[in-house]
Amino acid sequence: MAVGLPSVGRWKSWVTHSRTARRRAVDHAAGTLLSHSEAVPTSVHVIRYTTEDIWEEDDVGIDGAAKMLTDPGVFWVDVHGLRDIDVIGRLGETVGAHRLTLEDVVNVPQRPKVEDHGNHLFLTLRAMRLAQGGRLGSGQVSLFMGRNYVVTFREGGVDGLDPVRERLRQATGRIRGSGSDYLMYALVEAVVDGYFPVLEHYGEQLEEMEAAIVAPPRKGGRDTILHLHALRRDLLGMRRRFAPLRDAVATMLRGETSLLKEDTVPYISDMHDHITRASDLADSYGELSGDLMDFYLSISSYRMNEVMKVLTIIATIFIPLSFVAAIFGMNFDTDASPWNMPELSWYWGYPAALLVMTLIAVGLLALFRRKGWL
């Protein structure tokens, strides 16, 4: 059960992070770019490619990246880490991004969305992966797509774009022969493909939880319900991320932007289907987790009733036995009167008392069995 109680702390951290982002929007003027204290250092990696060649350069300065955008080919400027606000702001100005849009880049997390700004498209979504120990890790990925470039801003700790890098390097598929719109599709599709291993992991967790619930009772009942609650909360968070992304991509398909070529639209439509499938899986698993919580509580109540039934039967049997034993325990002087418990003087008095008590117990058990209580 890898996804358990640590999720509680993760959820609290996410809530605190969200509140901090909202508070900055109130405490500062609109369009103000402020780095979060937990942001990782900013690094810029540039890939420029044509049908025949590809060039890569790490740790590119902002001036160099801006100059490279005027060269022939398609560019992918990958910015990892959101600490250096100056680099992010200057690069955003280079591609003509509005300050309010850049504010959405650095103030994470943001609701997944697509915006058409005429000379470029802006898209933001959440990437997810399984971190060490099976914990859920996520980070925001923001994309600017123009005529010959895609600029990605990635929150620290989450990547998932290595398959696209390898396809560019190996010149597999049609990516090297296509434009920036197909590159944007490939990048978003890589993020979406990362959803399914996470969902599969959560599906396996739910199967294990279901098997544990119907298994013979064991210790750790409180851990079970907390684990289920953590799974349900994480799945609810996924549903909140998938649904707006699905709607955003659908809006992009319905749009009339000139930045999307006609031959790329079917691929984006297929990506929309993948997002819908991921959203449906999250909905299904979320409902299943709720059903398992109800089932667990029902099973726990049933087992408690079974225990109470056994204890009640035992107590019921011992009530008449205690009555008999109490009578024989009265200290009346048998020499003072012949009516003072004469059976205490009988030769077979004690075996007779045990026999009576045994018959009472057996009779009660037979009665309970006949009534269907056993």
Residue, then its C-alpha position, 0 to 999 in steps of 0.5 A: m500500500a504505497v499510497g497511504l498516510p503520506s498523501v495527507g501531508r502532500w495534500k496539505s502542502w498542495v492546499t498551502h501552495s494554492r492559498t499562497a498563489r491566490r494570496r499573491a494575486v491579492d497582495h500585488a498588482a496584476g501581472t506581477l511575477l513572483s517566484h515561489s520559495e520552493a521553486v527550483p533554479t531555472s535552466v534553459h535547454v534549446i532544441r532546433y531541428t529541421t527535417e535533416d538536422i538537429w541542434e541542442e544546447d544546454d544552459v542557454g542564456i536568454d539573449g542567445a535563446a531569443k537570437m536563435l528563434t530567428d534562425p531557420g527550423v523549429f525550436w523547442v525552448d525548454v525552461h525547467g524551474l521557475r525561480d529566475i523571474d527575470v529569465i521567464g519574463r524576458l523570454g515571455e517578452t520575446v515570444g510576445a506573451h502577456r504579463l498576465t499569462l506569465e503570471d499564470v506560468v509562475n503562480v502554480p498551480q493553475r487550472p488547465k486551459v488553452e488561450d489563443h493570443g493570435n500570434h501564439l497559443f498558450l496552454t497549461l496542464r498538470a504533469m503527473r508521475l509516481a515518485q519514490g515509494g509510489r507517492l503521487g508527484s505532479g507539476q505544472v507544464s505551461l506551453f507557448m506555441g508560435r509559428n516556428y517555436v514551442v516554449t515550455f515552462r516546467e515546474g521542478g520535479v516533473d518531466g515526462l518529456d524525454p520520449v519527445r526528446e528521443r523522437l527528435r534525436q532519432a528522427t522517428g515518426r513525423i515529428r522532425g518533418s512537421g511544424s511547431d503545432y505537431l511538436m506541441y501535440a507531441l509534448v502534450e500527448a507525452v504528458v497525457d500518456g504519463y497519466f495512465p501508469v499513475l491511474e493503473h497504479y491506483g487501480e491496482q491499489l484499489e484491487e488490493m484494498e478490495a481483497a484486504i477488506v473481504a479477507p479475514p479480519r486483521k489489525g490495522g482497520r484505521d490504516t485501511i480507512l485512512h488509506l482509502h480516504a487518501l486514494r479517494r482524495d488523490l483521485l478527486g484531484m486527478r478528476r479536477r485536473f483532467a476535466p478542464l484539460r479535456d474541455a480546453v483541448a476541445t475548445m482548441l479543436r473548435g477554434e479557428t486559429s491559423l497556428l494549427k495545420e489541418d493535418t495536425v488536427p486529427y492527432i489533437s482529436d486523438m489526444h482529446d480521446h486519450i484525455t477523455r479516457a483518463s478522465d473516465l478512469a479517474d471518475s470510475y476509480g473515484e466512485l470505486s474508492g467511495d464504494l469500497m469505503d462504504f463496503y468497508l464500513s458495512i463489513s466492519s459493522y457486520r463483524m462487530n455485530e457478529v462479535m456482539k451476537v456471540l457475546t450476547i449468547i454467552a451472557t444469556i447462557f450464563i444468566p441462569l447458570s449464575f442464578v443457580a450458582a447464587i442460590f447454592g452460594m447462600n449461607f443458611d444454617t442447615d442445622a437450624s431448620p430442615w428447610n434451610m437448603p437441605e440439598l446441601s446435605w444430599y450425597w449427589g447434591y453437587p453432581a446434580a447441580l452441575l447436571v442441572m446447569t449443563l442441561i440449562a446451557v445445552g437447552l439454551l444452545a438448542l433453542f438458539r440454534r432452532k431460532g437460527w441465531l447460531 
